[in-house]
């Protein structure tokens, strides 16, 4: 009898233990499922807001109309299954970009409907890339000579002949194009060793860059300059000279006359001035809109600015930017950035510096960035030939850019990509494509992001 009771007691203890184990496993399974669902809902929240920004690129308040919030939220959304049943919810906190950046921070918290106390959080940084993703992007055919060297991605909507050294990928929207009396690959070289030219390879055909879509609305920029920036009306003379001074100021002066053409090409020099220099701070929105030709040079420090040259009518005017003297950043760590938008051409003139450096993101909206072909030194003098040209930034050019032609131009040409401007372009510069995920992380309990 006693033995029977002992066995019964042992059985009861074992059964109770098994039942407790099964119950624990069920609770654990339910908790793990709730954690997984909460994580998936948090990810759904970040994906939702990326989709939202693709349709309204500057709405950081989830369609509520709130302005000036930083961060914005919380914004709570239910997540349903196809039959309309509520699976759970996510809550969003959205941090707008800092000035000069396109990077938006989104923090999403998810939870299952049947376990609202079980939450998980995901934080992402998403940014809209600019056309400064390239060291050069061109809407026409493109050609680099044997002394050219590029350090960033190069793209052409036409074909690309590249005889220098490309340290990053070179792409074309064409599979083949007609050049020099023959069909050529979209990207090709006349050098015998292709591997020594394209150090990061080539790709063609690739989708074309939409130049019609990214060229910035000059009317909007003129309005922004009039209200919060600097707007310089037509000078009545040759144009304006805008010179940045080390720090956060610039000065400008009317150019009365420019140097005469040579060999049928603009020489782009300043011959005389009218009036005195006027000093101004770089405006808070960074925009300097010049309704005339403009000469630009100088140095900036801890500043972000864009200079526009555009005459009426804004859609078809022919204002140019002239660059003959160094235009420099104090630091290349990202705090300094200059944008140059020419309605027509960006011209490096006959009297440009022998060793010229331009730190800028350049757009030639309807024309090109180029140094004209001045022929030989017997036609236009010794400055026809220059030594070294360095562009730290990007060229976005409708027509084929060039810095050397025949016996004229710069002997050494370096084009260096500025990675800081991919998601932080100059003020009012065009962006392109959807928001990219730059950073993703799960935020654990007790952590902040």
C-alpha positions, 0 to 999 in steps of 0.5 A: 500500500505504501509503495503504491502511494509512493508511486502515485506521488512520484507520478503526480510530481512528474505529471505536474512537472511535465504540465508546467514544462508544457505550459512554460513552453507555450508561454515562451512560444507565445512570447517569442511569437509576440516579439517576432510580430512586434519586430516585423511591425516595427520594420513595417513602420520604417518601410511605410515611412520610406514609402510616404516620403517617396510620395511627399518628399518633405512631409516629416509629420505623416500628413498631419500638417504639423510644422516645426516639430523635431522630432515629429510624432508619435504617429500610430498606425494599425496593421491589418491582415487581408481580411481586415483583422488587426495584427498589431500596430506601429508608432513612429517618431520622425526626425527631419533632416538637419539643414543642408542634409536630406537624411531623415531619421525614423524610429518605429515601435511595433507591438502585436494586438494580443500582446501590447506590452511586448514591444520592439523598436527599429531605427533607420536613417534614410536619405535622398541622393543628389546628382552629386553621386557622380563626379561627372554626369552628362546628357551627351557623349563624353570623352576623357584624354590620356592625362585625365584622372577621375576618382568618382563614378562617371555617367553619360547618357551618350557614349563614353571614350575614356583614355585616362585613368578611372578609379571608379565605375564608368557607365553609359546609357547606350550599348553602342554609339557611332564615334569616329566612323565606327560603332563603339561600345557604350564605354570604351578606350583607345588605350591598349590595356583596358584594365589599366584604364577602368580600374573599377570596371564599366557598365552599359547600358544602364538607365539614363539620368533624367536631365529634364526631371532634375533641372531645378526650377529657376523660378522657385530659386529666384523666389527663395533668393528674393525672400530669404537669400540674395538676389542681384538684378541685371547689372546693366554691364557685363555682370557681377564678380562674387568673391567669397571671403574666408569665413561666412561672408562674400563681397560683390562688384559690378563687372563693367567690361570683360576681355575681348574674344580670341579665336572666336571664343570667349576669353572670360576675363574681367577688364574693368569694374564699375562701382565699389565692392559691397560686403554681405553675409552668406544668407541663411538659406545659402542662395545667391541668385544673379540675374546676369553673368557672374565671375566666382572665386574665393574661399568659404569656411563653415558655409553652405551656399549656391550661386545661380546665374540666370537671365530672363526668360529663365527657361531659355536665357543664356547666363554664364558662370566664369571660373578663372581663380581658385574656389576653395573649401577651408575643410573637405570634411563636409562642413563646406559646400558650394553649388554653381548653377549656370543657366548656360555654360560654366567657362574656364577662361583664357586667363585662368590660373596655371594651377586651378582648383575648383571645390564645387558641385557644378551644373551647366543646365543648358550648356557645358562646363568647358575651357574654350579651344583658343587654338595655339599660343601664336593666336591667343598667347602663352596662357592658351596652355595651362598646367593643372586643373583639379575639380573637387566635387561634381560636374552635371552638364547637359552638353559634353564638358572638356578642359583640353582640346588640341594644343589648348587647355590644361595638361593635367586634369583631376576630377575628385568625387566629394562623398559628403555631398551625396546626401548633403548637397548644396542648397536648392540642388536637385535630388534624384530617385527614392530614399536610400536606407543608410543606417538600420539598427534595432534599438534594445530596451534601455538604448537610445538612437 
